[in-house]
Amino acid sequence: MNVKRKLMGAVAGLAVMTSAQAALALDEITVAYFLEWPMPFQYAKVNGTYDEQMGVKVNWVSFDTGTAMSAAMASGDVQLSVSQGVPPFVVATSAGQDLQILDVAVSYSENDNCVVRADLEIDKDSAKELEGKKVAVPLGTAAHYGFLNQMNHFGVDISTMEIVDMSPPDGAAAIAQGAVDMACGYGGGLTRMKEHGNVLLTGAEKEALGILVFDVTSGPAGFVAENGDLVAKFLKVTADANAMWNSGEHTDEMLPVIAKDSGMDEQATRDFMATFTFPSIEEQLSEKWLGGGAQTFMKGVADVFVQAGSIDSALDSYDNAVNTGPLTAAGNM
């Protein structure tokens, strides 16, 4: 396999394109998000709350992976990305792309995992049998990071494995067809993977190993610097939607809207969101998250990717990749 070549190829040239942000006309912006990844912000998205509160037209475009989000922000096609995974963010910033984390969009550990094909009958007690097997992994994503950590935990030599770069939907199709022995992913793709196999570790077991799984809202540093107030308003709308959901008093009102916008049925949406945590602004600004924890975690992710040969080098520090200014301002609105 040549994972490094594929991964670095996906981020090559990202750093040189951010100047395109300067030419942005601020009568509208474009925001990236995921389908089959239900979150409270979608209630505000559908109801036009972002447009109303921000005073600009917000265009929404869906992506399959966080690496694709990075490329779209580099090209200037996208100004903000909601729920970008930390690993793809780290890959991009390690390659020189000037992106910033603006908030903690969601914390989840059950909705990102690897699934082994059922007929292999491999579980955590026999994980070494994965050596020599073929696995579908969306490179540079949270699922990739989790895969590397799990294989390291089980002592599986990944150099013996055939690793194929596939989005979660494609990985789900591949494991269903028996084309791969294991597939890693998240969201609806992971749900479909589980129909054909089993996970090695539960979310709680992964957390016990220090495998955190959370997504962020991110944006190009130049865009954020020039449009801090606009970004703060965006984060405020998101935080209000999260608070509305977290209260538990608006589920019946919000769930159908979120489900439809996610392309999912209501029961699947309810089940998904039951495993999600949407921290408040105060929690996000605490030491656990953007007050230092996220920066330390990113350094750990980068070092794991370097050790695995997935990226050439890590930054000395990821402190500058976090900008709490707009979120702090949102908390005061």
C-alpha positions in Angstrom: 0.0 0.0 0.0 1.0 3.6 -0.4 -1.2 5.4 2.1 1.1 8.4 2.4 1.0 9.1 -1.3 -2.8 8.9 -1.4 -3.3 11.0 1.7 -0.8 13.7 0.8 -2.1 13.8 -2.7 -5.5 14.7 -1.3 -4.1 17.8 0.5 -1.4 18.8 -2.0 -1.6 22.5 -2.8 -4.2 23.4 -0.1 -2.0 26.0 1.5 -1.5 28.1 -1.7 -5.2 28.7 -2.5 -6.5 30.4 0.6 -6.0 33.9 -0.9 -9.1 33.2 -2.9 -11.1 34.0 0.3 -10.1 37.7 0.0 -12.2 38.0 -3.1 -15.4 36.8 -1.4 -18.5 38.9 -1.9 -20.2 38.9 1.5 -23.8 39.0 0.3 -23.6 35.2 0.7 -21.4 32.4 2.0 -21.2 28.7 1.5 -21.1 26.2 4.3 -20.2 22.5 4.2 -22.0 19.8 6.1 -22.6 16.0 6.0 -25.8 14.2 5.0 -26.8 11.2 7.2 -25.2 13.1 10.1 -28.2 14.6 12.0 -27.4 17.6 14.2 -29.5 20.4 15.7 -28.1 23.1 13.5 -30.1 21.6 10.6 -33.3 22.8 12.3 -32.0 26.4 12.1 -30.7 25.7 8.5 -34.1 24.6 7.2 -35.9 27.5 8.9 -33.5 30.1 7.5 -32.4 31.2 10.9 -28.7 31.6 9.8 -29.7 33.9 6.9 -31.9 35.9 9.2 -29.4 36.3 12.0 -26.4 36.8 9.8 -27.9 39.1 7.2 -26.4 37.1 4.3 -27.6 34.2 2.2 -26.1 30.9 3.4 -25.7 28.3 0.8 -25.3 24.7 2.0 -23.3 22.0 0.3 -22.9 18.4 1.5 -19.7 16.4 1.4 -18.7 12.7 2.1 -15.4 13.4 3.9 -13.7 16.0 6.0 -10.7 15.9 3.6 -13.0 17.1 0.8 -14.2 19.9 3.1 -10.5 21.0 3.5 -10.0 21.1 -0.3 -13.2 23.1 -0.8 -12.2 25.7 1.8 -8.7 25.9 0.2 -10.3 26.6 -3.2 -12.5 29.3 -1.8 -15.7 27.4 -2.7 -16.6 27.0 1.0 -16.1 29.5 3.8 -17.1 27.3 6.8 -17.4 23.6 7.5 -19.7 22.2 10.1 -18.7 18.9 11.8 -15.4 18.5 10.1 -13.5 15.6 11.8 -10.4 16.6 13.8 -8.1 14.2 11.9 -8.8 15.6 8.4 -8.4 19.1 10.0 -5.0 18.0 11.4 -3.9 16.6 8.0 -4.7 19.8 6.3 -3.1 22.1 8.8 0.0 19.9 9.0 0.3 20.2 5.3 0.3 24.0 5.7 -3.3 25.0 5.1 -4.2 27.9 7.4 -7.5 26.6 8.9 -8.9 27.3 12.4 -11.2 25.4 14.7 -14.0 27.7 15.7 -16.2 25.4 17.9 -16.7 21.8 19.0 -19.6 20.7 16.8 -20.3 17.3 18.3 -18.7 14.7 20.5 -19.3 11.0 19.5 -17.6 7.7 20.1 -20.3 5.2 19.1 -20.8 6.7 15.6 -17.3 6.2 14.3 -15.8 2.8 14.2 -14.4 -0.2 12.2 -16.5 -3.2 11.3 -15.1 -6.7 10.6 -17.0 -8.9 8.1 -19.2 -11.3 10.1 -18.1 -14.5 8.3 -14.5 -14.0 9.4 -15.6 -14.4 13.1 -12.8 -12.0 14.3 -13.3 -10.1 17.5 -11.1 -8.2 20.0 -9.7 -11.5 21.3 -8.6 -12.6 17.8 -7.8 -9.2 16.2 -4.3 -10.3 15.1 -6.0 -12.4 12.4 -6.7 -9.1 10.6 -3.1 -9.1 9.4 -3.0 -9.7 5.7 -6.6 -8.6 5.3 -8.1 -5.9 3.1 -9.7 -2.9 4.8 -11.7 0.1 3.5 -10.7 3.4 5.3 -11.5 7.0 4.5 -8.0 8.3 4.7 -7.2 11.4 6.8 -10.5 11.2 8.7 -11.5 10.4 12.3 -12.2 6.8 11.2 -8.6 6.6 9.9 -7.2 7.8 13.2 -9.4 5.4 15.1 -8.3 2.5 12.8 -4.6 3.2 13.4 -5.1 3.4 17.1 -7.2 0.2 17.3 -4.7 -1.7 15.2 -1.8 -0.4 17.4 -3.8 -1.4 20.5 -4.2 -5.0 19.1 -0.7 -5.2 17.9 -1.8 -5.6 14.3 1.0 -4.9 11.7 -0.8 -2.6 9.3 2.0 -3.0 6.7 0.6 -6.5 6.1 -2.8 -5.1 5.3 -4.2 -3.8 2.0 -5.7 -0.4 2.9 -8.1 1.0 0.3 -9.2 4.7 0.5 -13.0 4.6 0.5 -15.7 7.0 1.8 -18.0 5.4 4.4 -20.9 4.8 1.9 -18.5 3.1 -0.5 -16.9 1.1 2.3 -20.3 -0.1 3.4 -21.1 -1.3 -0.1 -17.7 -3.0 -0.3 -18.1 -5.0 2.9 -21.7 -5.9 1.9 -20.3 -7.3 -1.3 -17.5 -9.2 0.4 -14.9 -7.0 -1.4 -13.2 -6.1 1.8 -12.6 -7.8 5.1 -13.1 -4.8 7.3 -14.5 -1.3 6.7 -14.2 1.9 8.9 -16.5 4.9 8.8 -19.2 6.9 10.4 -22.8 8.0 10.1 -25.1 6.1 7.8 -22.2 4.3 6.2 -21.3 2.8 9.6 -24.9 1.8 10.2 -24.9 -0.1 7.0 -21.5 -1.7 7.7 -22.8 -3.1 11.0 -25.5 -5.0 9.0 -22.6 -7.2 7.7 -20.2 -7.5 10.6 -19.2 -6.5 14.1 -17.1 -3.8 15.8 -13.9 -4.7 17.7 -14.3 -2.1 20.5 -17.3 -0.2 21.8 -17.3 3.6 22.0 -16.6 3.4 25.8 -13.7 1.0 25.2 -12.2 3.3 22.6 -12.5 6.3 25.0 -10.7 4.3 27.7 -7.8 4.0 25.3 -7.8 7.7 24.7 -9.4 7.5 21.3 -11.6 10.6 21.4 -14.0 11.3 18.6 -15.3 14.8 18.0 -15.9 17.2 15.1 -15.5 20.9 14.8 -16.7 23.9 12.9 -13.7 25.2 10.9 -12.9 27.9 8.5 -9.9 29.5 6.7 -8.0 31.9 9.0 -8.1 34.7 6.5 -11.9 34.5 6.2 -12.4 34.4 10.0 -10.0 37.4 10.6 -11.9 39.5 8.0 -15.4 38.4 9.1 -15.2 37.8 12.8 -18.6 39.2 13.7 -20.3 37.2 10.9 -18.6 34.0 12.1 -19.7 34.8 15.7 -23.3 35.1 14.6 -23.1 31.8 12.8 -21.7 30.1 15.9 -24.4 31.7 18.0 -27.2 30.3 15.9 -25.6 26.9 16.1 -25.3 27.1 19.9 -28.9 28.2 20.2 -30.0 25.2 18.2 -27.9 22.9 20.3 -29.4 24.3 23.5 -32.9 23.9 22.1 -32.2 20.3 21.4 -30.3 19.6 24.7 -33.3 20.9 26.7 -35.3 17.9 25.6 -38.4 20.1 25.3 -38.4 20.6 21.5 -37.6 17.0 20.3 -41.0 16.5 18.7 -40.7 19.8 16.8 -37.1 19.5 15.7 -36.7 15.8 15.0 -38.8 15.6 11.8 -37.1 18.6 10.3 -33.6 17.3 11.1 -34.4 13.8 9.9 -35.7 15.1 6.5 -32.8 17.4 6.0 -30.4 14.5 6.9 -32.0 12.2 4.4 -32.9 9.7 7.2 -36.1 8.4 8.8 -37.1 9.7 12.2 -36.2 6.6 14.2 -32.7 6.3 12.8 -32.2 10.1 13.4 -33.4 9.7 17.0 -31.1 6.7 17.6 -28.1 8.6 16.0 -28.6 11.7 18.1 -28.9 9.7 21.3 -25.3 8.9 21.0 -24.2 12.5 20.2 -23.2 15.2 22.7 -23.5 18.8 21.8 -21.5 20.8 24.4 -22.5 24.3 25.4 -20.3 27.4 24.6 -19.1 27.4 28.2 -18.2 23.8 28.0 -16.4 24.3 24.6 -14.3 27.1 26.0 -13.2 24.9 29.0 -9.8 23.3 29.4 -11.3 19.9 28.3 -12.0 21.3 24.8 -10.8 24.5 23.2 -9.1 25.7 26.4 -6.2 23.3 25.8 -7.5 19.8 25.4 -8.3 20.0 21.7 -4.8 21.4 21.0 -3.1 18.6 22.9 -5.3 16.0 21.2 -4.5 17.3 17.7 -0.8 17.0 18.4 -1.4 13.4 19.4 -3.4 12.7 16.2 -0.6 14.3 14.1 2.1 12.3 15.8 0.2 9.0 15.2 -0.2 9.9 11.5 3.5 10.6 11.2 4.4 7.3 13.0 2.1 5.5 10.6 3.7 7.2 7.6 0.4 8.9 6.6 1.8 12.4 6.7 5.4 13.7 6.5 5.5 15.8 9.6 3.5 17.3 12.4 3.5 20.9 13.6 5.3 21.7 16.8 2.0 23.0 18.3 -1.6 23.3 17.1 -2.4 26.2 19.4 -2.6 28.6 16.5 -5.1 26.2 14.8 -7.8 27.2 17.4 -9.5 30.6 17.5 -11.8 31.0 20.4 -12.5 34.7 19.6 -15.7 34.3 17.6 -17.1 31.7 20.0 -16.4 33.9 23.0 -18.2 36.7 21.2 -21.1 34.4 20.4 -21.4 33.6 24.1 -21.8 37.3 24.9 -24.5 37.9 22.3 
